[in-house]
Amino acid sequence: MRRLGSSACVRLFGWGLLLVVLCAKPAPALAQTADPNTLDYHLRARELASGVYVVEGASADFSAANGCNIINTGFIVTGGGVVVINTGPSRRYGEQLRALIARTTNEPISKVVHLNLHPDYFLGNQAFADVPRLATPRTRAGMQREAKGYEDNLYRLCGDWMKGTEYLLPSADAVPGTERIGSHEIETVELRGHTDSDLVLVDRTRGVVFAGGLVFSRRIPTTPHAQLPAWRESLQRIETWPYAAFVPSHGVVGGDRAALALTDRYLAWVDDAFRRAADRGMDMNEVLRMPVPAEFRAWAAFDTEYVRNVANLYPRYEQRALTTRP
């Protein structure tokens, strides 16, 4: 992949919806800091329950300072092989994730499961070329459609961290349902709203839910493929599940259910605020200047991601208002 030049101002992307240009700001200090000199992500595995591990990314936006590592990946040591959940934003990340798994367990990798089509869910796949890589048919189609653009955009944003990264698509369909792998009962459920196909992986034996892009924790959600009513319906369905520990795709991993309510509260506010603004005939610049609750302004990536939320979502509210206005 060709390296692209960098500058103080970069075009921030919404997974193919390149609508807004912003000047980059210095990234905040990270508890787990990627090293741009050695290109080491310093990945660490945190055991949430016996055999169930999460590998936390920066609670931030994509940047060279964090190597574009803003995703929470994970893996489950089942006794019958390791199930890997997402492979990260780059070949280098995938290689370091695989090395981390090898340091954690002697079990071979059974399969990789991708929870949606976004780039940090699968651009580490080159390190897992020898194992089955599964995604739903709609996710696979979306990856095929957008992978090259993802590749170029992340290289533009994160430079040398992306060296050698070339997208490798999933190798087979993920079929939602329940299966026993080793001593663990693993269920996958296909929902939607964050994208057209949001796969949720549940370790029913340990009571841990990898909720993917449906759940963010004190981090502004990404919305390039979002359908808010469907997203909120999915969250309401998840809320009924009897599990205690939830892993969000982005943001702080608290290991509890709190992120479900946080995500839904933000989506409810966006839906109401954007609808009211469109009904008043406000344009996008006016919406960007509207007051935002202090709770949400304090969340990670607010300065960049909220702008994308407006760019991605508000035109739909304007169109709806125009078509329903007498």
C-alpha positions in Angstrom: 0.0 0.0 0.0 1.4 3.4 -0.9 2.4 5.7 1.9 0.6 9.1 1.9 2.0 12.3 3.1 0.9 13.8 6.4 0.1 17.4 7.4 -1.1 19.4 10.4 -4.6 19.3 9.0 -6.0 16.0 7.8 -9.3 14.9 6.4 -11.2 13.0 9.0 -13.3 10.2 7.6 -16.6 8.6 8.3 -15.9 5.2 6.8 -16.4 6.5 3.3 -18.4 9.6 4.1 -15.7 12.3 3.7 -17.6 15.3 4.7 -15.6 17.4 7.1 -12.1 18.7 7.3 -10.6 19.5 10.7 -7.2 20.4 12.1 -5.7 17.7 14.2 -5.2 18.3 17.9 -2.5 16.6 20.1 -3.7 13.3 21.3 -4.3 12.9 25.0 -2.0 11.0 27.2 -2.9 7.3 27.1 -2.7 4.8 30.0 -1.4 2.2 27.5 0.7 4.3 25.2 1.7 3.0 21.7 5.4 3.7 21.0 5.8 5.4 17.6 9.6 4.9 17.7 9.4 1.1 17.9 5.8 0.8 16.5 4.9 -1.3 19.5 1.3 -1.2 20.6 2.2 -2.6 24.0 -0.9 -4.8 23.9 -2.0 -6.4 27.2 -4.6 -9.0 27.9 -7.0 -8.4 30.8 -8.9 -11.4 32.0 -12.5 -10.5 32.6 -13.5 -14.1 33.5 -11.8 -17.4 33.5 -10.3 -17.8 30.0 -12.0 -14.6 28.6 -9.6 -11.8 27.8 -10.0 -8.2 26.5 -7.3 -6.2 24.8 -8.1 -2.6 25.3 -7.4 0.2 22.8 -7.1 3.9 23.4 -10.2 5.7 24.4 -9.6 8.3 21.7 -9.9 9.0 18.0 -7.6 7.5 15.3 -4.1 9.1 15.4 -0.5 8.3 14.8 0.0 8.7 18.6 -2.1 5.6 19.3 -1.3 3.8 16.0 -5.0 3.8 15.1 -5.6 1.4 18.0 -8.9 2.5 19.4 -10.7 -0.8 19.5 -11.2 -3.3 22.2 -10.4 -6.7 20.8 -10.6 -10.0 22.7 -10.0 -13.7 22.8 -11.5 -16.7 24.6 -9.4 -19.7 25.6 -12.0 -22.4 25.5 -10.0 -25.6 26.1 -10.8 -26.6 22.5 -9.1 -23.7 20.7 -8.9 -19.9 21.0 -11.7 -17.8 19.6 -10.4 -14.4 18.5 -12.8 -11.4 18.4 -11.7 -8.8 15.8 -8.1 -8.4 14.7 -7.4 -4.6 15.0 -6.5 -1.8 12.6 -3.3 -3.0 11.0 -1.1 -5.9 10.0 1.3 -4.9 12.8 -1.5 -4.9 15.4 -2.7 -8.4 14.2 0.8 -9.8 14.5 1.2 -8.3 18.0 -2.2 -9.6 19.0 -1.3 -13.1 17.8 2.0 -13.0 19.7 0.1 -11.9 22.9 -2.3 -14.8 22.5 0.7 -17.2 22.2 2.2 -15.8 25.3 -1.1 -16.3 27.2 -2.0 -19.8 26.1 -0.6 -22.8 24.3 -3.9 -23.5 22.7 -4.1 -23.1 18.9 -6.4 -20.5 17.4 -9.7 -22.0 16.4 -11.2 -19.1 14.5 -11.6 -15.3 14.2 -15.0 -13.7 14.5 -15.6 -10.2 13.1 -18.4 -8.3 14.7 -18.9 -5.7 11.9 -17.5 -4.2 8.8 -15.4 -1.3 10.2 -11.6 -1.2 9.5 -10.3 -1.9 13.0 -12.3 -5.0 13.1 -10.4 -6.7 10.3 -7.3 -4.9 9.0 -5.2 -7.1 11.2 -6.3 -10.2 9.3 -3.0 -10.9 7.6 -1.7 -12.3 10.9 -4.5 -14.8 10.9 -4.4 -15.9 7.3 -4.1 -19.6 8.3 -7.3 -19.8 10.4 -11.0 -19.4 9.6 -12.1 -15.8 9.6 -15.9 -15.4 10.0 -18.3 -12.6 9.4 -22.0 -12.3 8.4 -22.8 -12.1 4.7 -23.8 -8.4 4.9 -20.6 -7.6 6.8 -18.5 -9.5 4.3 -20.2 -7.6 1.4 -19.6 -4.3 3.2 -15.9 -5.1 3.8 -15.5 -6.0 0.2 -17.0 -2.7 -0.9 -15.1 -0.4 1.5 -11.8 -2.2 2.4 -9.5 -0.3 0.0 -10.9 3.1 1.2 -10.4 2.0 4.8 -6.8 1.0 4.0 -6.0 4.3 2.4 -7.6 6.4 5.1 -5.9 4.7 8.0 -2.6 5.0 6.2 -3.2 8.7 5.8 -4.0 9.1 9.4 -1.5 6.8 11.0 1.4 6.5 8.6 4.1 4.0 9.4 1.9 2.0 11.8 0.1 0.8 8.6 3.2 -0.4 6.7 2.6 -3.7 5.0 -1.2 -3.7 5.7 -3.3 -5.0 2.9 -6.8 -6.0 3.6 -7.6 -9.7 3.8 -11.3 -10.4 3.9 -13.1 -13.0 6.0 -13.0 -16.5 4.6 -16.4 -17.8 5.5 -19.9 -16.8 6.7 -20.6 -16.5 10.4 -23.8 -18.4 11.1 -25.6 -17.0 14.2 -26.4 -19.6 16.8 -24.9 -21.5 19.7 -22.1 -23.9 19.7 -19.9 -25.6 22.3 -16.1 -25.1 21.8 -14.1 -26.8 24.5 -15.7 -26.1 27.8 -17.4 -22.9 26.6 -20.8 -22.4 25.2 -20.5 -19.6 22.6 -23.5 -17.8 21.1 -23.5 -15.3 18.2 -26.5 -13.1 17.7 -27.0 -10.9 14.6 -28.5 -7.5 15.4 -28.4 -4.1 13.5 -28.3 -0.4 13.9 -24.7 0.6 14.3 -24.3 -1.0 10.9 -26.6 -3.2 8.7 -25.2 -6.3 10.5 -23.9 -6.1 14.1 -22.8 -9.5 15.4 -22.7 -9.9 19.2 -20.7 -12.7 20.7 -21.7 -14.1 24.0 -19.7 -16.5 26.2 -22.7 -18.0 27.9 -20.5 -20.2 30.1 -18.7 -17.1 31.6 -21.4 -14.5 31.2 -19.4 -12.1 29.1 -20.9 -10.3 26.1 -18.7 -8.8 23.3 -21.2 -6.2 22.1 -19.2 -4.8 19.2 -20.2 -1.5 17.7 -23.6 -1.4 19.4 -22.0 -0.4 22.7 -19.6 2.5 23.4 -18.4 3.5 26.9 -17.9 7.2 27.6 -16.8 7.6 24.0 -18.8 9.3 21.3 -20.3 6.6 19.0 -19.3 6.4 15.3 -22.3 6.7 13.0 -21.3 6.4 9.3 -23.7 3.4 8.8 -26.0 4.1 11.7 -29.8 3.7 11.8 -30.7 5.1 15.2 -34.2 3.5 15.7 -32.8 0.0 14.9 -29.7 0.7 17.1 -31.8 1.6 20.1 -34.1 -1.5 19.5 -31.0 -3.7 19.5 -29.8 -2.1 22.8 -33.2 -2.7 24.3 -33.0 -6.3 23.3 -29.5 -6.7 24.8 -30.7 -5.1 28.0 -33.0 -8.1 28.6 -30.1 -10.6 28.6 -29.1 -12.1 31.9 -25.4 -11.4 31.6 -23.2 -9.2 33.9 -20.2 -8.3 31.8 -20.2 -6.3 28.6 -17.3 -5.4 26.4 -17.9 -2.2 24.3 -16.1 -1.8 20.9 -14.7 1.5 22.0 -14.1 3.3 25.3 -13.5 2.2 28.8 -14.1 -1.5 29.6 -15.8 -1.5 32.9 -16.8 -5.1 32.8 -20.4 -4.2 33.7 -23.7 -3.2 32.1 -23.3 0.6 32.5 -22.2 1.2 28.9 -25.5 0.0 27.6 -27.4 2.8 29.2 -24.8 5.3 28.4 -24.9 4.5 24.7 -28.7 4.6 24.6 -28.9 7.9 26.4 -26.6 9.5 23.9 -28.5 8.1 20.9 -31.8 9.3 22.4 -30.4 12.8 22.9 -29.1 12.9 19.3 -32.4 11.7 17.9 -34.4 14.3 19.8 -32.0 17.2 19.4 -31.5 16.7 15.6 -35.2 16.2 15.1 -36.1 19.5 16.9 -33.3 21.3 15.0 -34.5 20.2 11.7 -38.1 21.1 12.5 -36.9 24.6 13.3 -35.1 24.8 9.9 -31.6 25.0 11.4 -28.7 24.3 9.0 -25.7 22.0 9.8 -23.4 24.8 11.0 -26.1 26.0 13.5 -26.5 22.4 14.7 -22.7 22.2 15.3 -23.0 25.3 17.6 -25.9 23.9 19.6 -25.3 23.3 23.3 -24.4 19.7 24.0 -24.9 18.2 27.5 -21.8 18.4 29.6 -21.8 14.6 30.1 -21.4 14.0 26.4 -18.9 16.8 25.9 -16.6 15.1 28.4 -16.6 11.8 26.5 -13.6 10.7 24.5 -13.3 11.8 20.8 -16.0 14.5 21.2 -14.2 17.2 19.3 -13.9 15.0 16.1 -16.6 12.3 16.4 -19.5 14.6 17.2 -18.8 16.6 14.1 -19.0 13.4 12.1 -22.2 12.5 13.8 -23.7 15.8 12.6 -22.4 15.3 9.1 -23.5 11.6 8.9 -26.9 11.9 10.5 -28.3 15.5 10.3 -29.1 15.5 6.6 -31.6 12.7 7.2 -33.4 14.8 9.7 -33.5 17.7 7.3 -34.9 15.6 4.5 -37.5 14.2 6.8 -38.5 17.6 8.0 -38.8 18.8 4.4 -40.9 15.9 3.3 -43.3 16.3 6.2 -43.5 20.1 6.3 -46.9 21.4 5.1 
